[in-house]
Amino acid sequence: MLVDTDVLIWSLRGHGKAAQYLDTLATFGLSVVTYMELVQGCRNKDEMSRLKKDLAARQATILPITEAFLSVP
């Protein structure tokens, strides 16, 4: 499952339904672009640490941009 930036932001901000949805997934992926959007939105080192810990705890996979990714219609 590829998860969008908004769902991850809502979860990190404590939105219960977003966190519950992510909890139902055994694991999920996010694009490197989504990851960079999340990193850019971190206001300090504590938020960055929390982001990394949350993604690691959820066993999220950061997916690179590949040629195959770019050719999806």
GURO-824920 format. One line per field, with one value per atom (N, C-alpha, C): residue number from 1; residue in three letters; x, y, z. Coordinates in Angstrom, 1 decimal, always signed. Layout:
# GURO-824920
pos: (NUM, ...) $
code: (ala, ...) $
xx: (X, ...) $
yy: (Y, ...) $
zz: (Z, ...) $
//
This chain:
# GURO-824920
pos: (1, 1, 1, 2, 2, 2, 3, 3, 3, 4, 4, 4, 5, 5, 5, 6, 6, 6, 7, 7, 7, 8, 8, 8, 9, 9, 9, 10, 10, 10, 11, 11, 11, 12, 12, 12, 13, 13, 13, 14, 14, 14, 15, 15, 15, 16, 16, 16, 17, 17, 17, 18, 18, 18, 19, 19, 19, 20, 20, 20, 21, 21, 21, 22, 22, 22, 23, 23, 23, 24, 24, 24, 25, 25, 25, 26, 26, 26, 27, 27, 27, 28, 28, 28, 29, 29, 29, 30, 30, 30, 31, 31, 31, 32, 32, 32, 33, 33, 33, 34, 34, 34, 35, 35, 35, 36, 36, 36, 37, 37, 37, 38, 38, 38, 39, 39, 39, 40, 40, 40, 41, 41, 41, 42, 42, 42, 43, 43, 43, 44, 44, 44, 45, 45, 45, 46, 46, 46, 47, 47, 47, 48, 48, 48, 49, 49, 49, 50, 50, 50, 51, 51, 51, 52, 52, 52, 53, 53, 53, 54, 54, 54, 55, 55, 55, 56, 56, 56, 57, 57, 57, 58, 58, 58, 59, 59, 59, 60, 60, 60, 61, 61, 61, 62, 62, 62, 63, 63, 63, 64, 64, 64, 65, 65, 65, 66, 66, 66, 67, 67, 67, 68, 68, 68, 69, 69, 69, 70, 70, 70, 71, 71, 71, 72, 72, 72, 73, 73, 73) $
code: (met, met, met, leu, leu, leu, val, val, val, asp, asp, asp, thr, thr, thr, asp, asp, asp, val, val, val, leu, leu, leu, ile, ile, ile, trp, trp, trp, ser, ser, ser, leu, leu, leu, arg, arg, arg, gly, gly, gly, his, his, his, gly, gly, gly, lys, lys, lys, ala, ala, ala, ala, ala, ala, gln, gln, gln, tyr, tyr, tyr, leu, leu, leu, asp, asp, asp, thr, thr, thr, leu, leu, leu, ala, ala, ala, thr, thr, thr, phe, phe, phe, gly, gly, gly, leu, leu, leu, ser, ser, ser, val, val, val, val, val, val, thr, thr, thr, tyr, tyr, tyr, met, met, met, glu, glu, glu, leu, leu, leu, val, val, val, gln, gln, gln, gly, gly, gly, cys, cys, cys, arg, arg, arg, asn, asn, asn, lys, lys, lys, asp, asp, asp, glu, glu, glu, met, met, met, ser, ser, ser, arg, arg, arg, leu, leu, leu, lys, lys, lys, lys, lys, lys, asp, asp, asp, leu, leu, leu, ala, ala, ala, ala, ala, ala, arg, arg, arg, gln, gln, gln, ala, ala, ala, thr, thr, thr, ile, ile, ile, leu, leu, leu, pro, pro, pro, ile, ile, ile, thr, thr, thr, glu, glu, glu, ala, ala, ala, phe, phe, phe, leu, leu, leu, ser, ser, ser, val, val, val, pro, pro, pro) $
xx: (+0.9, +0.0, +0.9, +0.7, +1.4, +0.5, +1.1, +0.4, +0.8, -0.2, -0.1, +0.4, +1.0, +1.6, +0.5, -0.7, -1.7, -2.1, -2.2, -2.5, -1.4, -0.1, +1.0, +1.0, +0.8, +0.8, -0.3, -1.5, -2.6, -2.3, -1.7, -1.3, -0.3, +0.7, +1.8, +1.3, +0.2, -0.4, -1.5, -1.6, -2.5, -3.9, -4.2, -5.5, -5.8, -6.8, -7.1, -7.4, -8.3, -8.7, -7.5, -6.6, -5.5, -4.6, -4.3, -3.4, -4.1, -5.4, -6.0, -5.9, -6.1, -6.0, -4.6, -3.6, -2.2, -1.9, -2.6, -2.4, -3.0, -4.0, -4.6, -3.6, -2.7, -1.7, -0.6, -0.3, +0.9, +2.2, +2.3, +3.4, +2.9, +3.6, +3.2, +4.4, +4.2, +5.3, +5.0, +6.0, +5.8, +6.9, +6.6, +7.6, +8.7, +9.8, +10.9, +10.5, +9.6, +9.1, +8.2, +7.3, +6.5, +7.4, +8.4, +9.4, +10.0, +10.4, +11.1, +10.1, +8.8, +7.8, +7.7, +7.7, +7.6, +8.8, +10.0, +11.2, +11.2, +10.8, +10.8, +9.8, +8.8, +7.8, +8.1, +9.2, +9.6, +10.2, +9.7, +10.2, +11.4, +11.8, +13.0, +13.5, +14.6, +15.2, +14.2, +13.5, +12.6, +11.5, +10.9, +9.9, +10.5, +11.8, +12.4, +12.7, +13.1, +13.3, +12.0, +10.9, +9.6, +9.1, +9.4, +9.0, +9.8, +11.1, +11.9, +11.4, +11.2, +10.8, +9.4, +8.5, +7.2, +7.2, +8.0, +8.1, +8.8, +9.8, +10.5, +9.6, +8.8, +7.9, +6.8, +6.4, +5.4, +6.0, +7.3, +8.0, +7.7, +7.7, +7.4, +8.6, +8.3, +9.4, +9.4, +10.5, +10.6, +11.0, +10.2, +10.3, +11.0, +12.1, +12.8, +12.0, +12.3, +11.7, +12.5, +11.9, +12.6, +11.9, +12.6, +12.1, +10.7, +10.5, +9.2, +8.1, +8.5, +7.6, +7.2, +8.1, +7.8, +6.9, +6.9, +6.2, +4.7, +4.3, +3.0, +2.0, +1.0, +0.0, -0.8) $
yy: (-1.2, +0.0, +1.2, +2.1, +3.4, +4.5, +5.1, +6.0, +7.5, +8.3, +9.7, +10.6, +11.7, +12.6, +13.1, +13.4, +13.9, +12.9, +11.6, +10.6, +10.6, +10.6, +10.5, +11.8, +12.9, +14.2, +14.1, +13.7, +13.6, +12.7, +11.6, +10.6, +11.2, +11.9, +12.5, +13.6, +14.3, +15.3, +14.8, +13.5, +12.9, +12.7, +12.8, +12.5, +11.0, +10.7, +9.3, +8.4, +8.8, +8.0, +7.7, +8.6, +8.4, +7.4, +7.5, +6.6, +5.2, +5.1, +3.8, +3.1, +3.9, +3.4, +2.8, +3.6, +3.1, +1.8, +1.8, +0.6, -0.7, -0.5, -1.7, -2.3, -1.5, -2.0, -2.7, -3.9, -4.7, -3.9, -3.3, -2.4, -1.6, -0.5, +0.4, +1.0, +1.6, +2.3, +3.8, +4.6, +6.0, +6.3, +7.2, +7.6, +8.4, +8.5, +9.4, +10.8, +11.2, +12.5, +12.8, +11.9, +12.0, +12.2, +11.3, +11.4, +12.8, +13.3, +14.6, +15.7, +15.6, +16.5, +16.5, +15.3, +15.2, +15.8, +15.5, +16.0, +17.5, +18.1, +19.5, +20.2, +19.5, +20.0, +19.9, +19.2, +19.1, +20.4, +20.9, +22.2, +22.2, +21.0, +20.9, +19.4, +19.2, +17.9, +16.9, +17.4, +16.5, +15.9, +16.8, +16.3, +15.4, +15.6, +14.8, +13.4, +13.4, +12.1, +11.4, +12.1, +11.4, +10.8, +11.5, +11.0, +9.7, +9.7, +8.5, +7.4, +7.6, +6.5, +6.0, +6.9, +6.4, +5.5, +6.0, +5.2, +3.9, +3.9, +2.6, +1.7, +2.2, +1.4, +0.7, +1.5, +1.0, +0.2, +0.0, -0.8, -0.2, +1.1, +1.7, +1.6, +1.4, +1.3, +2.6, +3.3, +4.5, +4.0, +4.3, +3.8, +4.9, +4.5, +5.5, +5.8, +6.9, +7.2, +6.4, +5.6, +4.8, +5.2, +4.7, +4.9, +4.3, +3.1, +2.5, +3.3, +3.9, +4.8, +6.0, +6.5, +7.7, +7.4, +6.1, +5.8, +5.3, +5.4, +5.0, +6.0, +5.5, +6.5, +7.3) $
zz: (+0.0, +0.0, +0.0, -0.9, -1.0, -0.3, +0.8, +1.6, +1.2, +1.2, +0.8, +2.0, +1.6, +2.6, +3.6, +3.2, +4.1, +5.2, +4.9, +5.9, +6.9, +6.5, +7.4, +8.3, +7.7, +8.5, +9.5, +9.1, +10.1, +11.2, +10.9, +11.9, +12.9, +12.3, +13.2, +14.0, +13.6, +14.4, +15.4, +15.5, +16.5, +16.0, +14.7, +14.2, +14.4, +15.2, +15.6, +14.4, +13.5, +12.4, +11.5, +11.2, +10.4, +11.0, +12.3, +13.0, +13.0, +13.2, +13.2, +11.9, +10.8, +9.5, +9.2, +9.6, +9.4, +10.3, +11.5, +12.3, +11.7, +10.8, +10.1, +9.1, +8.6, +7.6, +8.2, +7.7, +8.2, +8.0, +6.8, +6.4, +5.3, +5.0, +3.9, +3.3, +2.1, +1.5, +1.3, +1.1, +0.8, -0.2, -1.1, -2.1, -1.4, -2.0, -1.5, -1.6, -2.5, -2.6, -1.4, -1.0, +0.2, +1.4, +1.5, +2.6, +2.7, +1.6, +1.6, +2.0, +1.6, +2.0, +3.5, +4.1, +5.6, +6.3, +5.8, +6.3, +6.3, +5.2, +5.0, +6.0, +6.3, +7.2, +8.7, +9.0, +10.4, +10.9, +12.0, +12.5, +13.3, +13.8, +14.6, +14.7, +15.4, +15.5, +16.2, +17.1, +17.8, +16.9, +16.1, +15.1, +14.1, +13.7, +12.7, +13.4, +14.6, +15.3, +15.5, +15.8, +15.9, +14.6, +13.5, +12.2, +11.9, +12.1, +11.8, +12.7, +14.0, +14.9, +14.5, +14.1, +13.7, +12.4, +11.4, +10.2, +10.5, +11.3, +11.6, +12.4, +13.3, +14.1, +13.2, +12.2, +11.3, +10.1, +10.1, +9.1, +7.7, +7.6, +6.3, +5.4, +4.1, +3.1, +2.3, +2.2, +1.3, -0.1, -1.0, -2.4, -3.2, -4.0, -4.8, -6.1, -6.7, -8.0, -9.0, -9.8, -10.8, -12.2, -13.2, -14.6, -14.7, -14.1, -14.2, -13.5, -12.4, -11.6, -12.5, -13.2, -14.1, -15.3, -15.7, -16.9, -16.6, -15.4, -15.0, -15.6, -16.3, -17.0, -16.0) $
//
